[in-house]
Amino acid sequence: MGYGWNPPGGEPPDEPLRYAVLAARLGLPFDLAPKKNFETVVPHEGGVGDVQRLAAGIRAGRVAMLDDGGSRRLVIAPRPQDADRLAEALARKPELAARLTVTTPAAIRRCLTEAAAPQLVEEAVSELARNHPDWSARRLLTPAQSLAGLVFLALVALALWQTGWLVVQIFNIAAGLLFLALVMLRLLSISVALERTFRPPPSIEVDRSRLPVYSVLVPLYDEAHMVADLARALDRLDWPKDRLDIKFIVEARDRSTKRALDRLDLGPHFEILVVPDRAPRTKPKALDFALPLARGRFVTVYDAEDRPDPGQLLEAYLAFKAGDERLACIQAPLLIDNDDVNGLTAFFAMEYSMQFDGVLPTLAALDMPLPLGGTSNHFRIEALRAVGGWDPYNVTEDADLGIRFVRCGYRSATITRPTYEEAPRTMRLWLKQRTRWLKGWMQTSLVHTRHPIQLWRGIGTRRMLGFVLTGFGTLVAAAIHPVYIASAVALVIDPTIIWRSGSPLAAAVIFLNVFNFVAGYVAFGMLSRATLRLRRKKRQPGVLPFLPGYWLLLSLACYRAFFQLIVAPHHWEKTRHHGQQPPAQAMAAKIPQAPPPRPPRLLAAPRSRLRQA
């Protein structure tokens, strides 16, 4: 007798019905929610291997041990190919039936995840710092970096005392050359954007029966008003639903978002993970909590406001398939769709367009480190786990991960199918978000220059230049805008200022400042036009003359980030998203909810016990 559940010539029923039918045929009880009926226990040895084995048991979702008032029982979700062997074992030993209960894989995963949450969050917070302390931003400066910094400051102070403005002028020229290199990178990116404009879109035809499981991680915090639109957008992804593993990751203290998710009629390919409240309260910590539970061969990350192109997973999969094992990450472009709200969103849209359709494809073509976006990056899950996942203490975890891939011998690439996002609509939100990004770049630069000679030897001269250009160059460019704007204004007011500067070096400084200001302006205008044209969009009219004002805001964010790096290096400033929901509904979604009951404790059953069954 076969114990499968597919009726001849018919479609298989949904998961609970399949396992209920199987339980009835085996003569075993079926319980869809075992945590309501049993007290469950979980081991607390705390070893790394224990956590990894527990995570493997959760991903499989096939067996768990429960304590029913002192007598242990196995809760199982057998695969179809195991059903006949289980029936034979029950026929030989009927007494085993008293110790077995059938449920669904989703129910087992849910119970095990709730029970193992304290261990998983501890591993998420401490794994990278424990295994690779030199790659963790948990400590801001090493003793060697502190000593080198103090010596450098002392030498600069001595030089200022001895030579005065000469030191300032030398630093200005060094920063100007770095800024000029960034301008040249943007000009080079124009040709890449133009070439992509006339390239036919890649085909995404694929044998869907052979597609693997794809995991989608969606960290959420204070996003109750966004989850309905988000779930609809993710449900449109062109991937077989039975091989989609979408995980909404919410914080335990964010009850409004959890309640909003519970109200949705989510399909079986969706799962809700609740992260225990534990510092640091950052997005990468939530991602690290979920990473061991991801069941896919590939994994991607989306944010609350994202609306990915339905074919993005297929294009990323085909790019991975065409590449070798060194290809660890593929970045999809991020596009802004509310650029017409005000000037701030218009500039934000141009920045995103230049970065994701211009600069990143150029860096990928040069095999340089990619400063990844915080969303829509797709990973080979083995490579992501091999480099330690995300750094929970780095507030720009994407930039850090991009250079870490290079250090471990991997590379990154880009694709064309985009994810649509919304830009911050107010200066306050924009400033908080940009401060966090720049603070994370400062963290990343400090972390990966703890042993600069070792870094250089490990990644090579070309990639080292790429890291300096996109890392330090980004920070220098953000900080120096007021100097360039002041130099340009001074030259307009008094065109003879260069000839009256007093020395050839001072004249060269003023000339370089003004030249960089003009070159930066031209590069911004040309690259934004080329990349927007690639997407058949136009720049919002009348905004480009206000670019210097936007640059000054960028400098303010940079100075604010430096201050926060000193006083609150791991503080995550949340960017509130507007979404499509009316404000009244958004406020209603924030009504507090009673605390959830304490989760049960559960133990992943040893495989030997299952074999005995």
N, C-alpha and C positions, 0 to 999 in steps of 0.2 A: 504493500500500500504506500503511495506517495503522500508525503505530508506537505507538499508545496501548496501555494494558495492561489495560483493563477487558474481561473476557470478556462476550459477549452474554448479557444476562439474569442475569449473576452478580455477586457482590460483588467489589470490588477486593481483591487480596491485600495482605499487609502491605508496608510500605515497602521493606525489603531485597529482597523477591521482585519487587516492581514494577520496581525499577531493575536487578536482575539480568536480568529478561526483556527490558527495554529494551536493555541492553548487548548481549545475545545477538542481538537483531534488528538492531542497528546494526553488529554485528561488532567490537565494542570490548571490551577487557578490563574486568572488574568487580572492584573491590576494596572490601570492606566496611570495612576498617581501613587506609587508605593510610598512616597514620603509621608502621606497622610495616615498610613496605617502602621508604620514601623518606626522604631527608634533606630537610627543608623549610626555607625561608628567609623572613624577614620584613623589611621595610624599617625603617630606624631614623632617618628624617629627624626625627621627633619633633614635627612641626607639628600644630596642632590639627586642621586639615583632613585630615591623614593619618589621625589616629585616628578621625575621624568617617567617613571613607570606608572604613576598615578595619571599623568597627563595622557600617556598612551592608552590607558584603560578608558579614560573619558572619551578620547577621540573614537575609539572602537565602539563604545556604547553597547557592549554585548553582555557584560556580567558585572554584578556588584554583590557585596555581602551586606546583609542587614541583620540587625539584632532585634528580634521580636520578643522583648521581655526576657532576655537571657538566652533564648534559643536562636542560633544563627540560621538564616535562610539565604539561599541564592536567588537573586532576581536576574532573569536571563532574557535575552532577546536573540534567539538563535537565528543564524542565517539559513536560507532555504536549503542549501546543500548539507547543513548539519542536522536538519530535522529528522531524517530517517535514522541516523545514528543515535540521536537522542531517544527516539522511540524504541530502538532496540535495547538501549541501556535501561530504560524504564521497564521494559518487558522482563529483563533479566533480574532487576532489583526494584520491585514495585515500591519498596519503602522510601526510595529516593523522591517520590512524588510529594511526600510531606515536607521536603526541604526545598522545593522549587516553586517559583512563581514567575509567570511570563509577563513581560511588559514590552514597551517599545524602546528602541535605541535612544530616541529623544528623551524619554523619561529617565533612563539611566544616566544619560549625559547631564541632564538637569540636576538630578539629585547629587551626583558625584561632584559636579562643579560647585554647587552650593556648599557641600561639605568640605571640599578641598580649598575653598576660597582663601582662607588665611595663609595656607602654605603657598598657594600660587602667587598671592600678592607679595609675600616675603621674597619669593624667588624673583619676581619682577623687579623689585626694588634693589636687590642686592647682587644679582647674578653678575652683571657686567663689572661692577666695582670689585667683586670678589675674584673673578677670573682674569680680568684685564684692568687692573687699577689705573694704569697709565692712559687708558682710553675713556675713563669715566670723569664726568664733570662734577662728581660729588665733592671733590676737593678742588677749589678754585686754582690754587698755586701750589706747586711742589716747593720744598725748601730751596732747591737749586734755582727755580724760577724767581722766588722771592729775593734771594741773594743777588742774582743777575739783575733784577729790576732795580734794587737799591743801588748797586754799583753804577748802572746806567744813569739813573737819576742824579747821582752824585757827580758823574762825569759831565752830564749836561749842565748842571748848575755851575760847575767849575768853568766850563767853556763859556757859558753866558757871562760869568763874572769877568773872564779874561778878554773875550772878544765881542761881547754884546750881541748886536743884531746879526753878526756874521753867521752864528749858529742857526738863528731863526731862518735866515735866507737859504742856508744849505738844506735844512729840513723842508723848506717850502719847495725847493727844486726837486728833492727826492720824492716828495708826495706828488708833485706835478708830473714827474715822469711815470709814476704808477697810474695816475689818472689818465695820462695820455695813452698808456697801454690799454686801459679799459675802453677808451674811445676807439682805438684801432680795432679792438675785438668787436665792437658794435658795428663798425664800418665793414669788417669782414663778414659779419653776420648778415648784412644786407644781401650779399651775393647768394648766401645759402637760402635765405627766404625767397629770393626771386627764382632760384632754381626749383624750389619746392612748389612755387606757384604754378608752374607749367608742367609739373610731374603728375601723371594720372594717379588717382587715388588707389591705394593697394587693395587687391582683392581679398575678401575674407571668406572665400568658399572653403569648406572644411567638412570632413566626414564626422558628423556630430555624434555618431555612435561610438567613436573612439576618444571623445573628449574626456579629460580627467576632471576630478573635483577641483573647483576653484573657490577659494575662501575670500570673503569680503569682510574686512574689519571696519566698523563704523563707530568711533568713539564719540560719545555725546555727553554734554553737560549743559543743563539749563536750556534745553532745546525742545521743550514740550510742544511749542507751536510749530515746529519744523518737521516732526516725525511723520506726519501723514503724507505730505508731499515727498519726503525722502523715501518712504517705503514704496510709493508708487513709482518713483524714478528708478529705484533699484529693481523693482519687479519687471521693468521693461528691458532689463539686460538680456541680450540675445545669447543665452547659454541654457542648456537643458536644466530644468528646475531640479531634477533629482541629483544633479551634480553641482548645485550651487550651495554654498555654506556661508550664509550671510549672518554675521554676528553684530548685533547692536550692543555696545559696551557702555553701561551707565554706572555712575558713581552711586554708592549706597545712600549718600545723603541727598541725592537728587531725586526725590520721590515723585516730583511732578512729571519728569520725563519718563520715569518707569511706569507711572500710571497711564500716561498718554500712549505708551507702547502697548500696554496690556489691553487698552481699549480697541486697538487695531485688530482686524481679522487677518493676521499674518499667516502665510502658508508654512508648510513644514520645512522649507529651506531657510526660514528665518529662525534666529535664536537670540534670546536676551541674556546677556551676562551682566551680573552685578558685581562691581569691584568694591571690596571693603574699603572703608575710609582709612587711608594711610598716606602720610606724607612721603614723597612730594606729590602734591595734587596736580599732576601734569598729564597731558595727552600721551606722551610716550610710555608713562607708567601703565596707563590703561591698555595700550597696545601690547606691551610686554606681558600683561596679565592674560590677554587673549591668545597670544601667539602659540603657546604650547597646546592649545585646544583647537587650533585651526586644522581642519582635516584635508585641505587641498594640497595639491602639488605646487600650486601657485597661489599667491595671496596679494591682495591689493587693499588700499586704504582709501576711504571716502569720508568727507566731512558732512556736517548736517545740512549745509546749503547746497550740496553738490547735485548736479543732474548730468550724469555721464552719458555720453553717446552710447546707444544700445549695443553697437558693435565693437566697443572698446576692448572688452575681454577677448574677443576673437582675434582682433588685430595684435594684441599683446601676446596671446598664445602662439600665433603664427610667427611673430618675431622671435620669441624664445625658441621655437622649434627650428627656425632657420639659423640661430646662433649656436655657439658652442657652450660648454659648461661654465666658461668664464663670464658669460653674460648673466649677471645676477639681478639687474634691475632695469626696468623700462619705464620711462617717465612719459605720461600722456600730457598733452598741453592743457593748461587751464585758461579759460576765456571768461571775461566779465560780460554779463548780459544786462547790467543796469548802469551802463556808462552814461546814459542820458539824464541821470538824476541831477547831478551838479558837476562843477569843475573838478572836484576831488575824485569822484568816481570816474570821470573821463580820463584823468591822468593815471589813475590806478589801472584802468583798462589798457591804456597804452603801455604801461610798464609790464603788465602780464603778457601782452601780445609780443613785446620785444624779447622778454625773457624766455618764454616757452616756445615761440615759433622762430626765434632768431638765435639767441645766445646759446641756449642748451643744445640744439642740434649742431651748432658749430663746435662746441666743446666735445660733444660725443664724436663728431667726425675726426677731431684731433686726438681722441682717446685721452682726454683730460678729465680730472674729477668733475662730476656734475653736482652743483648745489641743488639737490632735489627739492621739488615742491612738497609741501606737507600732506598732499593728497594726490590720488590718481597715480601713485607710483606702484608698479607691479613687480613682484619679487619671485624668484625661485625660492621656495620656502627653506630648502636645505641650505642655500647660501646665506639667507637671512639669519637662520639659527646659528650657522657656523661663525658669523662675525659677532654674535652676541645680542642680536636684536637691536632695539632702540635704547638710547641712554635715557633713563627716566629723569635724570637731573639736568639734561640739556633742553632748554626751552625752544631751540630750533633744531630738533632732533633729525630733520631731514638733511640739513647741510652736513651735520656730523656723520650721518650714515653714508653719504656720498663719498667722503674722503676715506672712511673706514673700509669701504668696499675696495677702493684702490689699494690701500695698504695690505689687504689680504689677497691681492692678486686677481680681483674681479674687475669687471667693467660694467658701464651703464650705457643705455641707448635711449632713443626717443621714438615715439610713434606719432600719428597724425590725428586720430579721432579724439576729440576734446572732451573735457568736463566743463560744464558751465557753472559759474559761481557768481555770487554777488559781492560787490566791493563795499567796504564800510561807507556809510552815508554821511557820517558826521566827523568833524575834525577830532573829537574826543576818541571815538572808536578807532579811527585811522591811526592816531598817535599811539594808542595803547598797543595795537597790533604791530606797528612798525618798530616800536621800542622793543617788544619781545623778540622780533626777528633779529634785530641788530645785536641785542644782548646775547642771543644764542650764537651769532657769528663770533662775538668776542669770546664766548666760552669755547667754541670749536677751535678757534685760533690758538687759545691758550693750551687746550688739551693736546692738540697735535703738534705743537712746537716744544713740548717738554724735552724731547730729544731730537733737535732739528737735523743733526748730522745723520742720525739713524733713519729719520723720515726721508731725507734726500737719497740716501743709499737704497732705501727700500722701494721707492716709487720712481726714481730716476729724475733727471734734470727737467725734462719737458713737463712731466706731471707736477713736479715741485713748483715750476713757474706758474702752471695753471692754478695750483692751490693758492699760491701767494696772490695771484691776480684776482681770483674770485673771492678770496677770503679777506686778506688785508686790504686789497684794492677796494673792495666794497665799503669797508669801514672808512678808509681814507677819503674816498670820494664823497661819502655822506658827510664827513666832518668838515671838509675844506670848502664847501660851497660858499659860505659867507665871505671867505677871503677872495674868491674869484669874482663874486658879485661886487664886492667893494672895489676891487681893482678895476673892473669894467666901468663902474659908475665914476670912479676918480678919473679914468682916462677920458670919458665923455665930457666931464666937467672941465678938465684941463688937458688937452691933447699933448701938451709939451712936458707932461710929468715924467715920461721916460728919459728925456734928454736932461732933465733937471734932477734926476734921482741921486746923483752924487757919486756913483761908482758903476762900472760895467756890470758887476754882479747884481746890484739892485735893479738896474735897467733890465737885465735878463729875467729877474724874478717877476717884474711887472709884466713884461712881454709874455712870459710863459703863462702867467695867471690869466691874462686876457685871451691869449690864444686858446687855452684849455676851455675857458668859458664859451667862446664862440664854437670851438670844435665839438664840445659836449652838446651844445644847443643843436648844431647841424646834425650830429649823429643821432640824437634823440628824434628829431623831426623826420629824418630819412628812414631810419629803421622802423619807427612806428608806422609810417606810411606803407612801407613794404610788407610788414607783417599783418597789418590790418587788411591790406589788399589781398593777401593770401586767404583770408577768411571772408572776402567779399564784404568788408565793412569799411566805413569811413570814419575819420577822426571827427570828433565833435567840433563844430565850427567855433572859432574865436577863443579857444583855450590855450593854444601854443604860446601866445605872448606872455601868459602868466606862469610859464615854466619856472622862472627864477623864484617866484613865491613858493612853488611846490618844493623846490630844492631847499629853501630855507626851512620848511617844515621837516624835511628829511634830516637836516642838520640838527634841528631841535630834538628829534627822536633819537639821533645818535648820542647827543650829550646826555639825554635822559637815560638811555640804555647804559651808558658808562656809570652814571650815578647808581642805577639799580644793580649793576654788576657788583658794586662794592657793598651795598646795604642789603640787597635781597636777590642774590644771584639765581635762586631757583624758583622765584615767584612767577606764577603763570597768570598773565593778565588776559582774562577771557574777552574774546570779541563777540559781542552780541549780534546775532543775525536777525534780519528783519523778516525775511520769508514772504510768503504769499497770504498769510493769515491776517484777518483784521485784528487791530490792537485789543479789542474787547475779548476776543477769543483767546488771544495770547495771554492776557492777564488772568483769565479764568483757568488756564492750564497751570498757573503757578500756585493754585490753592494747595496748602500743605496737606499731606496725607499722614495718617497714623503710621507709626513705625511698623515695618513688616515683622512677622514672627521670626524668632531665632531659627536659622536653617538647621536641618537635621545633620547628623554626622554619619558619614558613609565610608565604607572601606572597599577599595577595588579588590575583588576576590582574586586570590592566587590562581594561576592557570592550572596548577595541579589539582585544585578542588574541582574545577570545571571538567578536567579530564576524567576524574573519578565519577562525576555525575554522568 
